[in-house]
């Protein structure tokens, strides 16, 4: 699926619900400054062209400043402002984007323009084997769930 197809699919899904307005380029730039890496191009397009978060699984992904919050978390930069993870278990450039609950997080790899997706659960961090576009389409289709993520968790 192309980025244009993903953007259009999320625009259609967005029309069915209530999402925040798109992010400003300034809010995106401010998040990139805090994180120290540019947003993957697809994520940038989605924030600026579709909505400032709130799309994706359930209540949707976190936005940048002024966008969709999730629980106690206001935006992706707020989660990253003290670095990726004080424990050192999450590498720099992996950005928390969605809380599945029960200490299960999906993260986007900002070091990779494709936005490879990672999972973090109980201190373990592993690649989900999909990029952002595939992750979003899987969550919209209902094929990518918290249960599926836990099944992909490597055994020690």
N, C-alpha and C positions, 0 to 999 in steps of 0.2 A: 504494500500500500504506500502511495506517495505521501509526502507531507501535505500536499494540497488536498488529497482525499481525506486525510486525518482531520485537517482543519475543517473541511466541509462537514464531515460526520459529527464533529463536536459542535459545530454551529447548529446543526439540526437538533442534536440532543439539548443544546442550550435553549433553544426556542421552547422546549417542553417544560422547562423549569425556570426558576428565578436565580440568575447568576449576577455577580457584580459586573459593573461595566469593565471594559478593557483597561489594562494598566497603562499608565503614561510611560513614554520612553525614559523619562527621568526616574521613575520608580524602579524600572528594570535596571537602569545604570547604577542606581544606589545599591541595589541588591548585589549586583556584580562586584561593586567596590568592596562591600563587606565580605563577600565570599572569596574574592580574589581570583575568580575564573569567570569567563563569559558563559551566559546561559547557552545550552544547546539551541541551535537555530529553531527547531520545531517548538520548543518550550517558549522561546521568545515570541514567536509568531502567535502562539495560542494566547499568551498573556496580553499581547498588544492588539490582536485582531478579534479574539473571541470573548474572553473574559479574564479577569484577574483572579484566577483560581476558581474553585467551586465545581469544576468539571472533573469527570473521571468516576471512580467508584463512590458509591454511597453519597456522602455529603461533599465529596470532591477534594481535590488537592489544594494545598496551601497556595496562596498567591504571594505577590510581593507587596510592599507597603500599600495600605489602603484597600487590599483585596480580601479574598476569602480567608477566614481564620478557621482553625480546627481546634476545638477544646480550648486550652489555655495558650495556644500558640497563635500569634498574630500573623506571621509571615515567614518565608524561608530564610530571610536574612536574620531575623531575630533568633531563630534556632541555631544559626551558624556564627553569630557575632563573637562567641568565645572560642571559635575553632570548631572543627568537625566533631570532636569527641574528646573530652578531657582525659578519658581512660586510654586513648590511643588505639582503640579497637576499630575505629572508622577512619579510613585514609582521607587525607585532605582532598577536597574536590568532590567527595560524595556528599550530596545535599539531601537532607530529610525532606520529603515532599508529601508523604501520606502516612497517617497513623491508622493502622488496621485495628488497633486495640490489642489488649493482652501483650504489650511490649513488642509488637510486630510493626516494623516500619519499612516502607519502600523508600529508596533513595535513588536520585538521578546522578550519574557520573558526569559532572561538568567538565571533566578533562577530555571527554570524548564527544565530538560533535553529534554523534548519533544518540547520545543520551542513554547509554547502557544503564539498565536498571539493576539495583542491588536490593538485598533484603537484610534487615538487622533484627535479630531476635535473641534475647537473653545473652547479649554479648558476642554472639556469632554474627559475622557479616559475610555474605556470599553473593555472587552474581546470580541474577534471576535467569540469565540466558536469553533475555529479550531487550530490545531497545525501547525508548519511550513510546514510539508510535505503536509498536506491538503490544506494549503494556496497556496503553490507553484503550486500544481496540479490544483487547482481552477482557479488560474490566467492564467495558460497555456491553460486551457480549455475555458477560457472566461466566466466562471460562477461566478467568484469572481471579482467584479468591484467596483469602487468608489461608484457608486449608491447603490449597494448591501450593502456596508459598512454603508452608511448613513441610509439606511432603518433599520439596526440593532442597530442604536444608541438609547440608552434608553431615554425615555422621563422623564423630571424632574418632 
